Structures are given as structure tokens and as C-alpha cells.
Amino acid sequence: MDRSSDAAEASRLAELRSFGVLDTAAEQAYDDVVRLAAFICDTPIALISLVDEDRQWFKARVGINEMETPRGIAFCAHAISEPDALMEVPNALNDDRFANNPLVTGAEGVRFYAGAPLLTASGAALGTVCVIDRVPRKLTDAQAEALKALSRQVVQLLALRRANAELELLSRAQRLRQRELEDSQRQLQEA
């Protein structure tokens, strides 16, 4: 990596961390998105994958038990390198990037992958909403558009999550300040 790409990756990782979502418990809103993605795209596996420094971590998943995989074998790590486009791999065995990937050659038997990057307003690709199958296939145009729409919804959910956390901090600070003012007022009245 050159300096500009190092800086871009550091900025992307800082933005990812700013959402405070890594390693959090399952949440219904995100679980619903992956269920919809699997249903719409007719795949056994769907994920909300967040690509950290050394891993991809799954905020929500259907069809697999793992919570994360190493970034080095992650299809999603490739998908975020072209954040403006849905990445589709009709048959991973025929794709030089993935033909020898342990997710393809191992028990998982990944053949098909499609991932829509989670693109923030600043242009950072945090991860993907992706669908996976064990047989080669291709999404229809409608399925591809739906997957992109779901990725935009996840970015909105993340933004709302961050905004709610910020509001909670402000609210706590305001309550603390209110107590301090009430204490000061009581002290003045006693004096």
C-alpha cells in the first residue's frame, strides 16, 4: 500500500469504529435485513459483514454459525475495494481471486457471492450486505437492486445507532449539569 491508500484505510477504519458496532450483540433490525436478503436473493446464506483491520465480523448472519473470518480470505474485503459497485462472483471456482480460497475449497463450498458495499456519506466502505450460495448462479437485476437497497438501509441503521449513542451521551451530560445547578441553587439558598 502506498501512503494515500494507507491514509484512506486508516480513515475507513476510524469511521467504522466511530459507529461503535463491532463485537456488539445481535439486534433485530440487522437480523431482519439478512433474512430479507436471503429471501429476496433465494440464497441459504446472507450476512452483514464489517471489514476490520484483520477480520470480517458479522453483525448479522443467516445460514452460518461463525461470527467472523480472517480478512485475508474474505470476499467482502474485495467488494469494499470497489465501493460504488455490487460485486458478484457467479462461480468462485472460475474466478482467479477465489478459486484457491479455503471458503471455496473447504467444507463451506462457496460458489456464488454477491456483496453490496455499506457506503457511508463520506465514501467509506465499511463492509457489505452479501448473499452466498453453494451452487453457481447469478442475481436478477431486481435482486441486485434489492441488495443495494438493503445495504443503504444498513448504513442508515448504523447512522441512527451512532446518533442515538451521541444523544444518550448528551442527555447524561445534561442530567449531570442539571444536578450540579440544583446543588448550587440549594447551597445558595442555604447561605
N, C-alpha and C positions, 0 to 999 in steps of 0.2 A: 504494500500500500504506500502511496505517496502521501506527502503532508496534507494535501487538501482532502484526500479520501479518509485519512486518519482523523482529521478535524470533523469531517462530515459524520463519520461513525461515532465519534465521541459525542457530538451534538445529538445524534439519533438516540444513543443510549441514555443520555441525560434526559431527553424528552420522554422516553419510555419509562424511566424511573420516576419522573415527575407525576405520573398517573397513580403511583402507589398501588399497583395492581399485582405485581409479581408475587407469587407464592401466597396469594390470598385464597380463602375458601371458595368453594363453588357458589355461584349466585344464579338464581332462577332466570334472570333476563338473558344472561350469556348462554346458559344451558338451552334455553328456548331457541336461540339463534342457530346453534349447531343441529338441533333436532329439525328445524326448518330447512337448513342447508342440505342435510342428508335426505330429507323427504323430497325437496324440490329437484335435487340432482340425482335422486334414486341411487345413492351410494350407501354402503354399510358403515362408512367412517366419515365423520366430519369433525373439524377442530377449529378452535380459535387459538392460534399459535402466536406467541410473543417471542421474538428473537432477541435474546440477551447476548452478552459477550461470548459465552461459551456453550450456550444451550438454546434450545427452543422449549419453552414452557407452555403448557396447555391451560388456558383459563377455563375452557370448556371443551368437552370431548364426548363423542358418542362412537361406540364401536371399538374402542381400545381402552386398556386399563392404565397404560403408562401415563405419568404426569409430565414427562419431559424426555427429550432425546438430545444427544450431543449436536451442537450446531453444525459440525463438520459433515454430518450425514443428512441434515435437514433439507428437504425440498423447499421449505418455506424460506430458508436463507437465500436460496437462488431467486425466489419470487420477489423478495424485497429489493433485489438489486435492480429491478426494472419496475419501480413503484407505480408507474402510470398504466400498467397493463396487467390483465389477468394472465397468469402463467398456466398453460395447460400442457400436460405430458400425456398423450393418448396411450403410449405403451413404453414404460420405463426401460424395458429390455432393449428397445430400439433407440434409446437416447444415450449418447456417449457420456453425458453428465451423470447418468444414474444407473447404467447397465451393471456396474460392479458394486453398487451401493448395498450395504448389508440389509437395508429395509426392502430391497428388491430381491436380493439373492437368498435372504434368510426366511425364517418362518412367517414373517409378516406378509411376504409375497406381494408387495405393492407393484401394481402395474399401471394404474391410472392415478393421476394427480391433477387437480386444478386448484389454484390459490389466488384469491383476490386480496391484494395488499391493503392493510389497515393504514391509510394515508391521512396524516393529520393536516390541519390547515397550514402549518409551516412547511409541509412537504416531507416530513419524516415518515418512513415506512416502519411501523412498529412490529409488524408480523402479518398474519393473514387470517382470513376465514378460508378454510380449504376443505375439499372433499377428496376422498381416496377410495379406490376400489381395487380388488384383487384380479380384475379382468380388464383387458384393454377396452377403451371406449372413448367417446367424445361427447362433450356437452352440446346441447342445442343452443341456439342463440338466446332463447328465452331463459334457459338455465344459467348461462353465463351472465346475463344481465341481472338475474335474481341474486347470484352470488356476489356480484359487485354491489348491489343494493344492500345486501346483508353486511358486507364489510363497512359500508358507510354508516350503517346503523350501529355497528360495534364501536366505531370511532366516536359517534355521538354518545353512546352509553359511557365510554371511557371519559369523555369530556364532562359529562354530567356527574360522574363519580368524583372526579377531581374537584369540580366546582362545589359539590356538596361537602367534601372534606375541607375545602377552604372556608366555606360558610360556617361550618362547625367550629373551626379554629377562631374565626372572628366572633362568633356567638359566645364562646367560652371567654375570650378576652373581654368582651363587653360585659358579661356577667361579673367577672373579676373586678373590672373597673367600677361597676355599679356598687358592689360590696364595699370597695375602698371608699367611694364617695359617701355611702351611707355611714360608714365608720367615722369618716372625717366629720360629717354633719353631726353625728351623735356626740363626738368629742367636743365640737364647738358649742353645742347646746349645754353640755355638762360644764364647760368652762364659763 
